[in-house]
């Protein structure tokens, strides 16, 4: 099942539709139409299985006439065509543990198909695939993101609001002279798993203007000359 990035990091509840095989509600699993009689299967003599071959080459299979039930109705159920079972979608509420990643699995006991011959249901095993996020990436217990600042903010310093995986915002102080690609750490805002919690790393990308009008260009040339920057 696919889950959002934030759900994988912090956990949450998700409802999914699971295809399951269940007893037919019309015939309650008998395979017989209302009022029909049910007799012992003449093919398997009520055993539910037949053997093909002989000796060590014999192979036992479910009886093709009764489908392994050992009994056959005089008139099959119209809802399930005599199979006694129907396939349908069942809604299952899944609690996603915090910190799961793509490939993580959980087992939901008793949420699988019923066993043969009316046996107890099996388990439902879910494998997660985490959807990519437009802002965050993940490295183990740490989350990473990139923010954009303009040239003035990088040179003079600034305060920038940064979103966390909790959907909140923290104020990050960008010091004067911040270089492109510099990374800052927001402690304790990463993935929480097994009592441990990672950090959030913020990479700064400095956006340079594509074009400058003539007055701005002259002012920047004066700044470059004063700062001793060659161009």
Secondary structure as UniProt FT lines:
FT   STRAND          2..3
FT   HELIX           5..10
FT   STRAND          12..23
FT   TURN            25..29
FT   TURN            34..35
FT   STRAND          38..40
FT   TURN            42..46
FT   STRAND          49..52
FT   HELIX           55..57
FT   STRAND          59..62
FT   TURN            64..68
FT   STRAND          71..73
FT   TURN            78..82
FT   STRAND          85..96
FT   TURN            98..99
FT   TURN            102..103
FT   STRAND          105..108
FT   TURN            109..110
FT   HELIX           116..118
FT   STRAND          124..127
FT   STRAND          129..130
FT   STRAND          137..139
FT   TURN            140..141
FT   STRAND          142..150
FT   HELIX           151..156
FT   STRAND          158..163
FT   TURN            165..166
FT   STRAND          169..174
FT   TURN            176..177
FT   TURN            180..181
FT   STRAND          183..186
FT   TURN            187..188
FT   STRAND          192..193
FT   TURN            194..195
FT   STRAND          196..197
FT   STRAND          200..207
FT   HELIX           214..227
//
